[in-house]
Structures are given as structure tokens and as C-alpha cells.
Amino acid sequence: LQYPPAPDFAQPGLVFHGTRDDVVPARRSEDYAAGHPNVQLRLLDSDHSLTDVIETIWAESEIFLR
């Protein structure tokens, strides 16, 4: 209870979420991104760990950070 339920920030953000995540539903990230115009959400065909899409994450992070 000492922390807000979701971070709020003004700088650009990039969020990756697996569509097959069985721990945190992708809808949570969709709702968050919908309320934060500075956030880009990338839904990936992966699970909670995203370990099978590391190359995609690196490639898209590089583009985002340029």
C-alpha cells in the first residue's frame, strides 16, 4: 500500500507484454498504455518471461532509443 498501483511518468516509454502471459493479463498493459499517451505498447506472441522474443525486444528498443 505504500506504492502507487502503477507508475506515472512523463517521458516516453516502451512496454513489452506477452499475449500468452498467464501471470499478468495483457489487458493490464493495454489499459495502462491507453491512459498514457507517452507509452508505446508492443504485444508480443510470448509468455510472461518474454525470453523467446529477446531479439525482437532488443531491435525495437534500439529503434525506440534513437
C-alpha positions as CSV (number, residue, x, y, z in Angstrom):
1,L,0.0,0.0,0.0
2,Q,3.0,2.3,0.3
3,Y,3.4,2.4,-3.5
4,P,1.0,3.7,-6.2
5,P,-0.7,0.9,-8.2
6,A,1.1,1.9,-11.4
7,P,3.9,4.3,-12.1
8,D,3.2,7.6,-13.7
9,F,5.8,9.3,-15.7
10,A,6.0,12.0,-18.4
11,Q,9.0,10.8,-20.5
12,P,8.4,8.4,-23.5
13,G,8.1,4.8,-22.5
14,L,8.1,1.4,-24.3
15,V,6.3,-1.5,-22.8
16,F,6.6,-5.1,-24.0
17,H,3.9,-7.6,-22.9
18,G,3.4,-11.2,-23.9
19,T,-0.1,-12.1,-25.3
20,R,0.3,-15.6,-23.7
21,D,1.2,-14.2,-20.3
22,D,-0.6,-16.3,-17.7
23,V,0.7,-14.2,-14.7
24,V,-0.3,-10.7,-15.7
25,P,-3.1,-10.3,-18.3
26,A,-2.1,-8.2,-21.4
27,R,-5.2,-6.2,-20.8
28,R,-3.5,-4.5,-17.8
29,S,-0.8,-3.1,-20.1
30,E,-3.3,-2.2,-22.7
31,D,-5.3,-0.2,-20.1
32,Y,-2.2,1.4,-18.8
33,A,-0.9,2.4,-22.3
34,A,-4.4,3.7,-23.2
35,G,-4.2,6.2,-20.3
36,H,-0.7,7.3,-21.0
37,P,-0.2,8.8,-24.5
38,N,3.6,8.8,-23.9
39,V,3.7,5.0,-23.7
40,Q,4.1,2.7,-26.7
41,L,2.9,-0.8,-26.1
42,R,4.2,-3.8,-28.0
43,L,2.2,-7.0,-27.6
44,L,4.4,-10.0,-28.5
45,D,3.4,-13.6,-29.1
46,S,5.2,-14.8,-25.9
47,D,4.6,-15.7,-22.3
48,H,5.3,-13.8,-19.1
49,S,9.1,-14.3,-19.3
50,L,9.4,-13.0,-22.9
51,T,12.6,-15.0,-23.2
52,D,11.7,-16.3,-26.7
53,V,11.4,-12.8,-28.1
54,I,14.6,-11.2,-26.8
55,E,15.9,-10.3,-30.3
56,T,12.7,-8.5,-31.1
57,I,12.9,-6.6,-27.8
58,W,16.5,-5.6,-28.5
59,A,15.7,-4.5,-32.0
60,E,12.6,-2.5,-31.1
61,S,14.4,-1.0,-28.1
62,E,17.2,0.2,-30.3
63,I,14.7,1.9,-32.6
64,F,12.9,3.5,-29.7
65,L,16.0,4.8,-28.1
66,R,17.3,6.5,-31.3
